[in-house]
Amino acid sequence: MRHRTRVAMLGSALAVAAAGFAAPGAVAAPSGDVTIDKVIVNGGKPVVLGTTAGKTFTVSVTASDDSGIETADITLFGGGAGHALPTGNPKCVAESTTTSTCTAKFTLDPDTDFFDNGPAGVWYVDALVTANDIDTILAEKSGSFKVQRQAKLTVNASPEPIKKGKTLTVTGALTRANWETSKYAGYSGQSAKLEFKKKGATAYTAVKTVKTDNKGNLKTTVKASVDGSYRWTFAGNSTTSEVKATGDAVDVI
């Protein structure tokens, strides 16, 4: 049986990993005819991290060779030179005589692994796969995915109740995890949508778009017409998760 030693570059902090969907990317020249067919991280969803709670997720690499797949080494890197190794050896399960899916678990904990917010953003998967006939492939950046800072969003519509035709003020605050301070801080200069759902309806509709101030606060006014709920939504970006506030119901009298 052949054994390999997995080596990771270490910086001043423990390297960490992220999750999300990993689409096919650049692949180094193979030795033999091994191919990387598919890479999936965290079930195709980004990893969204708050200030303290760690997250364990899986990375699966599907590969093929005419002799079948023996082993795989999987590592993750990105986000300010972060680097992560799996918590155990990847397990390869044969799907056919030529194709196997190799799965590894990773854990990402902002409380112990991050010293700043640099790891937020795009990360990559490197996969080294060896076939039963010793053919190998090193697929660098075989997939890309995101690590995101968790966002929170509040909403308040007042006064309640309100007379029809009167001005309703809708406020809120957009915050996101700060991994340097282990607290949530206001996210300034971001566009959030105000949405309204009429009482008895099943879906919200967009009313207007408002930008957060320098403390992450939101404020706008609307004319009250019918009973319903208002909420703010934020679409997210490469470093910050999407979020929807819980609707605030308003009675119009």
Helices and strands as residue ranges (DSSP letters): E 21-22, E 35-41, G 42-44, E 47-49, E 55-64, E 69-78, E 82-84, E 91-94, E 99-108, H 110-113, E 121-131, E 136-149, E 151-153, E 156-158, E 167-178, E 183-186, E 191-198, E 205-211, E 217-223, E 228-234, E 243-244, E 248-250
